[in-house]
Amino acid sequence: MSSDDIEPQANITPPILIATRISKRYSFSHRHEWSMFGANEAKQEDHDSYLALDDISFDIRRGETVGILGRNGAGKSTLLQILTGVLRPTTGTVTTSGRVGALLELGSGFNPELSGRENMNLSAAVLGMSRKEAESKAASIEAFADIGTFIDKPVKTYSSGMLVRLAFSIQVHLEPDILIVDEALSVGDMFFQQKCIAKIRDIISQGVTLLFVSHSINAVKSICRRAIFLDKGRIALDGPSELVCETYQNSMSSTSDIDLRHAVERFSETAASEGVLRLEDHHASQTLDQSQFDAILSNRSGGGEVRFTGFDISHDGKTRVTGIQKAARITLTLQFEARQDIAEGAVIGLLVRDAHGVDLVAYNMNFYGKHLPNLEAGRTYHLELDVEFPFAKGRYSFHCGIKPAHDSTYFYDRCFNTAVLDIEENPIQWGEYGGRLLATPHAMRLSMKR
């Protein structure tokens, strides 16, 4: 099941949350930013301060699922605390309609001296629920949290995992209209995280609005149809989740000449020459169409010393196929041009995503202990990969990048959506059995014990 399958139409519903010109400035000069009445007295002109959020505006409609992305210090947590009323903005306003449930910092809102059950009842009261209503949900909350007898023990005795179990269970079972989830879920074990994601999908299907902060780009693309990229306290991009995630990924790559020089120096000091990919004697049979390649790209970044100029998929002797009948072996050809002399050590990586932008498999030269030889300026090269493509029926996209060394954050070129391939007639598709990979065993044996 995907977010496309479960999310209601959001573009015709009124906003359930409106943030208007939100700014937050933290003063370091101890000028009594908070008075006993909650008045905000920080001065805009205070030079000994930090502007965490700078004039942010957006609205979210009922039923939307919105991911929040950004590096550490971008203002994500500050924004969520303002949206939930934990912090007051220095300037701007937030308007919400309905009940807001928030899972922010671990144990926030809990009284450590009270038991889990008592904190559960307290949370229900804060959200405006009657005692009878809270009691009707107590069993479900307790079962989902699955912390056993600790439900009647003081919260101060809980581990971080137990805290997040209880906090998440309370918030999702108290029927919020808006659910705000920060990175707290990353504390839980893998199985509980999966349980939480399934529950989030369930409440989204009921029309709950979700704000989801995560460093997992796959999680954002899987759950959210829209995303907001925060950069240094401002909105860098607000749009479809896959586009925003691509932009965010690109922002994490360096374009610094210093980083490029360091990457090349590190490789020359440590790399083994036997890992170099041998340049074949024969020449490529054809030059791929660069205009066709450029037209399909959705996003591109990098220094430009090497540029991808073509991408080809072939199967059963046919080139430039856009669809195959079922899972099979295919050949991927990446064409690239060196615009200047490039020292030995560069590596190429190829990524496959499903129709919802979730990363499925990567083919990276470094995985196989290989790297490119010296590249000559003005020359065009082809890298061919014969790969098994063992996926179920659906549409898959390809994305590629080339770096000066495997551990570099600098990219010569990075291209998103270089090609699309449909698998057309496999007997199963996503949702029917819980996975997207098809695997055929090399042998099957059946025996009977005598």
C-alpha positions as CSV (number, residue, x, y, z in Angstrom):
1,M,0.0,0.0,0.0
2,S,1.3,3.4,-0.9
3,S,0.5,6.9,0.3
4,D,-1.2,7.5,-3.1
5,D,-3.6,4.7,-2.3
6,I,-4.6,5.9,1.2
7,E,-4.4,9.7,1.2
8,P,-7.7,11.6,0.6
9,Q,-7.9,14.4,-1.9
10,A,-6.4,17.4,-0.2
11,N,-6.5,20.1,-2.8
12,I,-10.3,20.8,-2.4
13,T,-10.3,20.9,1.4
14,P,-9.8,24.1,3.6
15,P,-6.5,24.5,5.4
16,I,-6.3,22.8,8.8
17,L,-3.0,24.6,9.7
18,I,-1.9,28.0,8.6
19,A,1.6,29.4,9.5
20,T,2.0,33.0,8.6
21,R,5.4,34.7,8.6
22,I,6.9,32.7,11.4
23,S,10.2,33.8,12.8
24,K,12.0,32.7,15.9
25,R,15.0,34.5,17.4
26,Y,16.9,33.1,20.4
27,S,18.7,35.8,22.4
28,F,21.9,35.0,24.1
29,S,22.1,38.2,26.2
30,H,19.6,37.0,28.9
31,R,17.2,39.9,28.2
32,H,14.2,38.1,29.7
33,E,12.8,36.7,26.5
34,W,10.0,35.0,28.5
35,S,8.2,36.9,31.2
36,M,5.9,35.2,33.8
37,F,3.0,36.1,31.6
38,G,4.6,34.6,28.5
39,A,5.3,37.9,26.8
40,N,8.1,37.8,24.2
41,E,10.5,40.7,24.8
42,A,13.4,39.7,22.6
43,K,14.5,42.5,20.3
44,Q,14.9,42.0,16.6
45,E,18.0,44.2,16.6
46,D,19.7,42.2,19.3
47,H,23.1,41.2,17.8
48,D,23.8,38.6,20.4
49,S,21.2,36.2,19.1
50,Y,20.4,33.4,16.7
51,L,17.7,33.5,14.1
52,A,16.4,29.9,14.0
53,L,13.4,30.6,11.7
54,D,13.2,33.4,9.3
55,D,9.8,34.5,7.9
56,I,8.2,31.1,7.2
57,S,4.7,30.8,5.7
58,F,2.7,27.8,4.5
59,D,-0.6,26.1,4.9
60,I,-1.6,22.5,5.2
61,R,-5.0,21.1,4.2
62,R,-7.0,18.5,5.9
63,G,-5.8,15.0,5.0
64,E,-2.4,16.1,3.6
65,T,0.8,14.2,4.5
66,V,3.7,16.6,4.7
67,G,7.4,15.7,5.3
68,I,9.8,18.2,6.8
69,L,13.4,17.8,5.7
70,G,16.6,19.7,6.5
71,R,20.0,19.4,8.0
72,N,20.7,19.5,11.7
73,G,20.2,23.1,12.8
74,A,17.9,24.0,9.9
75,G,15.0,24.8,12.3
76,K,12.9,21.7,12.0
77,S,12.4,21.0,15.7
78,T,11.9,24.7,16.4
79,L,9.2,24.9,13.8
80,L,7.4,21.9,15.2
81,Q,7.5,23.2,18.7
82,I,5.9,26.4,17.5
83,L,3.2,24.6,15.6
84,T,2.3,22.6,18.7
85,G,2.3,25.6,21.0
86,V,5.4,24.5,23.0
87,L,7.3,27.6,21.8
88,R,6.0,31.0,20.9
89,P,7.3,32.6,17.7
90,T,9.2,35.9,17.9
91,T,6.9,37.1,15.1
92,G,4.1,35.6,13.1
93,T,1.0,33.5,13.9
94,V,-0.1,29.8,13.7
95,T,-3.7,28.9,13.3
96,T,-4.9,25.3,13.7
97,S,-8.3,23.6,13.5
98,G,-9.0,20.5,15.5
99,R,-7.1,18.4,17.9
100,V,-3.3,18.3,17.6
101,G,-1.3,15.3,18.6
102,A,2.5,15.6,18.8
103,L,5.4,13.2,19.3
104,L,8.4,15.5,19.7
105,E,11.2,15.0,22.2
106,L,11.1,11.8,24.3
107,G,8.8,12.1,27.2
108,S,7.9,15.7,26.6
109,G,4.6,16.4,28.4
110,F,5.0,13.4,30.7
111,N,5.2,13.9,34.5
112,P,8.1,11.6,35.5
113,E,6.6,11.0,38.9
114,L,3.3,9.7,37.5
115,S,2.8,6.2,36.1
116,G,2.3,5.5,32.4
117,R,-1.5,5.0,33.0
118,E,-1.8,8.3,34.9
119,N,0.1,10.1,32.2
120,M,-2.2,8.5,29.6
121,N,-5.2,9.9,31.4
122,L,-3.6,13.3,31.8
123,S,-2.8,13.5,28.1
124,A,-6.4,12.7,27.3
125,A,-7.6,15.4,29.6
126,V,-5.2,18.0,28.0
127,L,-6.6,17.1,24.6
128,G,-10.1,17.7,25.8
129,M,-11.3,14.1,26.1
130,S,-13.8,13.0,28.8
131,R,-12.8,10.4,31.3
132,K,-15.2,7.9,29.8
133,E,-13.7,8.5,26.3
134,A,-10.2,8.1,27.7
135,E,-11.1,4.9,29.5
136,S,-12.6,3.4,26.3
137,K,-9.2,3.8,24.6
138,A,-7.0,2.7,27.5
139,A,-6.9,-0.9,26.5
140,S,-5.9,-0.2,22.9
141,I,-3.2,2.3,24.0
142,E,-1.8,-0.2,26.5
143,A,-1.8,-3.1,24.0
144,F,0.0,-1.0,21.3
145,A,2.6,0.3,23.7
146,D,3.3,-3.2,24.9
147,I,5.3,-2.2,27.9
148,G,3.7,-4.8,30.2
149,T,3.4,-4.0,33.9
150,F,5.5,-0.8,33.5
151,I,2.2,0.9,32.5
152,D,1.6,1.2,36.3
153,K,5.2,2.2,37.1
154,P,6.5,5.8,37.3
155,V,7.6,7.1,33.9
156,K,11.0,8.1,35.4
157,T,11.8,4.4,35.5
158,Y,11.3,3.9,31.7
159,S,13.9,3.4,29.1
160,S,14.0,5.7,26.1
161,G,12.4,2.9,24.0
162,M,9.5,2.5,26.5
163,L,9.0,6.2,26.6
164,V,8.6,6.5,22.8
165,R,6.3,3.4,22.8
166,L,3.9,4.9,25.2
167,A,4.1,8.4,23.8
168,F,3.4,7.3,20.3
169,S,0.6,5.0,21.4
170,I,-1.1,7.7,23.3
171,Q,-1.0,10.2,20.4
172,V,-2.2,8.0,17.7
173,H,-5.1,6.5,19.7
174,L,-6.5,9.8,21.0
175,E,-7.9,10.6,17.5
176,P,-5.9,13.7,16.6
177,D,-6.9,15.8,13.6
178,I,-3.3,16.7,13.1
179,L,-0.4,14.4,14.0
180,I,3.1,15.8,14.3
181,V,5.9,13.3,14.5
182,D,9.5,14.2,15.0
183,E,12.6,12.0,14.9
184,A,11.6,10.3,18.2
185,L,10.6,7.2,16.3
186,S,14.2,6.5,15.4
187,V,14.8,5.5,19.1
188,G,12.5,2.5,19.0
189,D,13.5,-1.0,17.8
190,M,13.1,-2.0,14.1
191,F,9.9,-3.9,14.7
192,F,8.3,-1.1,16.7
193,Q,9.2,1.4,13.9
194,Q,7.5,-0.8,11.4
195,K,4.5,-1.1,13.7
196,C,4.4,2.7,13.9
197,I,4.6,3.2,10.2
198,A,1.7,0.8,9.7
199,K,-0.3,2.7,12.3
200,I,0.5,6.0,10.7
201,R,-0.7,4.7,7.3
202,D,-3.9,3.5,9.0
203,I,-4.7,6.9,10.6
204,I,-3.9,8.7,7.3
205,S,-6.5,6.6,5.6
206,Q,-9.0,8.0,8.1
207,G,-8.2,11.6,7.0
208,V,-5.7,12.6,9.7
209,T,-3.3,15.3,8.7
210,L,0.4,14.3,9.2
211,L,3.6,16.4,9.6
212,F,6.5,14.0,9.6
213,V,10.1,14.9,10.3
214,S,12.7,12.4,9.4
215,H,16.2,12.1,8.0
216,S,15.1,9.0,6.2
217,I,14.3,10.2,2.7
218,N,12.8,6.9,1.8
219,A,10.4,7.2,4.7
220,V,9.3,10.7,3.7
221,K,8.8,9.6,0.0
222,S,6.9,6.5,1.1
223,I,4.5,8.2,3.5
224,C,4.2,11.8,2.3
225,R,3.0,13.3,-1.0
226,R,4.3,16.7,-0.1
227,A,7.5,17.8,1.6
228,I,9.1,21.1,2.8
229,F,12.8,21.5,2.7
230,L,14.2,23.9,5.4
231,D,17.6,25.4,5.0
232,K,19.1,27.8,7.5
233,G,15.7,28.7,8.9
234,R,14.0,29.4,5.6
235,I,11.9,27.3,3.2
236,A,14.2,26.3,0.4
237,L,11.5,24.3,-1.4
238,D,7.9,23.2,-0.9
239,G,6.4,20.7,-3.3
240,P,5.9,17.1,-4.3
241,S,7.9,14.9,-1.9
242,E,10.0,13.2,-4.6
243,L,11.2,16.5,-6.1
244,V,11.9,18.0,-2.6
245,C,13.8,14.9,-1.5
246,E,16.0,15.0,-4.7
247,T,16.8,18.7,-4.0
248,Y,17.6,17.9,-0.4
249,Q,19.9,15.0,-1.5
250,N,21.7,17.4,-3.9
251,S,22.1,19.9,-1.1
252,M,24.0,17.3,0.9
253,S,26.6,17.0,-1.8
254,S,29.6,19.3,-1.8
255,T,30.6,21.4,-4.8
256,S,33.7,22.8,-3.0
257,D,37.0,22.8,-4.9
258,I,38.7,22.1,-1.6
259,D,36.6,18.9,-1.1
260,L,37.4,17.8,-4.6
261,R,41.1,18.3,-4.1
262,H,41.0,16.4,-0.8
263,A,39.1,13.5,-2.4
264,V,41.6,13.1,-5.2
265,E,44.5,13.3,-2.7
266,R,43.0,10.7,-0.4
267,F,42.5,8.3,-3.3
268,S,46.1,8.7,-4.6
269,E,47.4,7.9,-1.1
270,T,45.3,4.9,-0.4
271,A,43.8,3.3,-3.5
272,A,45.1,0.0,-5.0
273,S,45.8,0.2,-8.7
274,E,44.5,-3.3,-9.3
275,G,40.9,-2.0,-8.8
276,V,41.0,0.0,-12.0
277,L,38.4,-0.9,-14.6
278,R,40.2,-1.9,-17.8
279,L,39.4,0.2,-20.9
280,E,38.2,-2.2,-23.6
281,D,39.9,-2.2,-27.0
282,H,36.7,-2.1,-29.0
283,H,34.8,1.1,-29.5
284,A,31.1,1.7,-28.6
285,S,28.9,0.8,-31.5
286,Q,26.8,4.0,-31.3
287,T,26.7,7.4,-29.6
288,L,23.6,7.8,-27.4
289,D,21.3,10.8,-28.0
290,Q,22.2,13.5,-25.5
291,S,19.1,15.6,-26.2
292,Q,16.9,12.7,-25.3
293,F,18.9,12.2,-22.1
294,D,18.7,15.8,-21.1
295,A,15.0,16.1,-21.8
296,I,14.0,13.4,-19.2
297,L,16.1,14.6,-16.3
298,S,14.2,15.9,-13.3
299,N,17.2,17.3,-11.4
300,R,20.9,17.7,-11.9
301,S,23.9,18.9,-9.9
302,G,27.7,18.6,-9.6
303,G,30.9,20.4,-10.6
304,G,30.6,19.4,-14.3
305,E,34.1,18.1,-14.8
306,V,32.5,14.9,-16.1
307,R,28.9,14.9,-17.5
308,F,26.5,12.1,-18.2
309,T,25.3,12.4,-21.8
310,G,23.2,9.3,-22.4
311,F,21.6,6.3,-20.8
312,D,20.4,3.1,-22.6
313,I,18.5,0.0,-21.5
314,S,18.7,-3.1,-23.6
315,H,17.1,-6.5,-23.4
316,D,17.1,-9.6,-25.6
317,G,19.2,-7.8,-28.2
318,K,16.9,-4.8,-28.4
319,T,18.3,-1.4,-27.4
320,R,16.5,1.5,-25.8
321,V,13.7,-0.5,-24.4
322,T,11.2,1.2,-22.1
323,G,9.4,-1.9,-20.9
324,I,10.0,-5.6,-20.5
325,Q,7.5,-8.4,-20.0
326,K,8.8,-9.8,-16.7
327,A,11.8,-9.8,-14.4
328,A,14.9,-10.5,-16.5
329,R,18.6,-9.7,-17.1
330,I,19.1,-6.3,-18.7
331,T,22.0,-4.3,-19.9
332,L,22.4,-0.7,-18.7
333,T,24.7,1.6,-20.7
334,L,25.8,4.9,-19.2
335,Q,27.5,7.4,-21.5
336,F,29.6,10.1,-20.1
337,E,32.1,12.8,-21.3
338,A,35.2,14.0,-19.6
339,R,35.4,17.8,-20.0
340,Q,38.9,17.9,-18.5
341,D,41.6,15.3,-17.6
342,I,40.4,13.3,-14.6
343,A,42.8,11.3,-12.4
344,E,42.2,7.6,-11.8
345,G,39.9,6.8,-9.0
346,A,36.4,8.1,-10.0
347,V,33.4,5.8,-9.3
348,I,30.0,5.7,-10.8
349,G,26.8,4.7,-8.9
350,L,23.4,3.8,-10.2
351,L,20.2,3.8,-8.2
352,V,16.8,2.2,-8.9
353,R,13.6,3.6,-7.4
354,D,10.0,2.5,-7.6
355,A,7.1,4.6,-8.8
356,H,6.8,6.3,-5.3
357,G,10.5,7.3,-5.2
358,V,11.6,4.7,-2.7
359,D,15.2,3.5,-3.2
360,L,15.2,-0.2,-4.0
361,V,18.7,-1.2,-5.2
362,A,22.0,0.4,-6.0
363,Y,24.8,-0.7,-8.4
364,N,28.0,1.1,-7.3
365,M,31.5,0.4,-8.7
366,N,32.9,0.7,-5.2
367,F,30.8,-2.3,-4.1
368,Y,32.8,-4.4,-6.5
369,G,36.2,-2.9,-5.7
370,K,36.4,-1.1,-9.0
371,H,37.1,2.5,-10.1
372,L,37.6,4.3,-13.4
373,P,41.0,4.8,-15.0
374,N,42.4,8.2,-16.0
375,L,39.9,10.0,-18.2
376,E,41.0,12.2,-21.1
377,A,39.4,15.6,-21.7
378,G,37.1,15.6,-24.7
379,R,36.6,11.8,-24.7
380,T,33.3,10.1,-24.5
381,Y,33.0,6.8,-22.5
382,H,30.5,4.0,-22.1
383,L,30.1,2.0,-19.0
384,E,27.9,-1.2,-19.4
385,L,26.4,-3.2,-16.6
386,D,24.7,-6.5,-17.1
387,V,22.3,-6.8,-14.1
388,E,19.4,-9.0,-13.0
389,F,16.3,-6.9,-12.7
390,P,14.1,-9.1,-10.3
391,F,11.2,-6.8,-9.7
392,A,7.5,-7.2,-9.7
393,K,5.1,-5.6,-12.1
394,G,5.4,-1.8,-12.0
395,R,7.4,1.3,-13.1
396,Y,11.0,1.9,-12.1
397,S,13.3,4.9,-12.5
398,F,17.1,5.1,-12.8
399,H,19.4,7.8,-11.2
400,C,23.2,8.0,-11.5
401,G,26.2,9.9,-10.2
402,I,29.9,10.1,-10.6
403,K,32.4,11.1,-7.9
404,P,36.2,11.5,-7.8
405,A,36.5,8.8,-5.1
406,H,34.1,6.4,-3.3
407,D,34.2,8.3,0.0
408,S,33.8,11.8,-1.5
409,T,30.9,14.1,-0.9
410,Y,31.8,15.9,-4.1
411,F,30.0,15.0,-7.3
412,Y,31.3,15.6,-10.8
413,D,27.7,15.0,-12.0
414,R,24.5,13.7,-10.4
415,C,21.4,13.0,-12.5
416,F,17.9,12.1,-11.4
417,N,15.4,10.2,-13.6
418,T,17.8,9.3,-16.4
419,A,15.4,6.6,-17.6
420,V,12.2,4.8,-16.8
421,L,11.5,1.0,-17.3
422,D,8.1,-0.7,-17.0
423,I,7.8,-4.4,-16.0
424,E,4.5,-5.2,-17.7
425,E,3.2,-8.7,-17.1
426,N,4.5,-10.3,-14.0
427,P,1.8,-12.3,-12.3
428,I,2.1,-10.3,-9.1
429,Q,2.5,-6.6,-8.3
430,W,3.1,-4.5,-5.2
431,G,0.6,-5.0,-2.5
432,E,-0.3,-8.6,-3.3
433,Y,2.5,-10.2,-1.3
434,G,4.3,-7.5,0.6
435,G,7.4,-7.0,-1.5
436,R,8.7,-5.8,-4.9
437,L,11.5,-8.2,-5.6
438,L,11.1,-11.5,-7.3
439,A,13.7,-14.2,-6.6
440,T,14.0,-17.5,-8.4
441,P,16.0,-20.2,-6.6
442,H,18.7,-22.0,-8.6
443,A,17.4,-25.3,-7.3
444,M,14.5,-26.8,-5.3
445,R,14.7,-30.1,-3.4
446,L,12.0,-32.0,-1.6
447,S,12.8,-34.9,0.7
448,M,11.0,-37.1,3.2
449,K,12.5,-38.3,6.5
450,R,12.3,-42.1,6.7
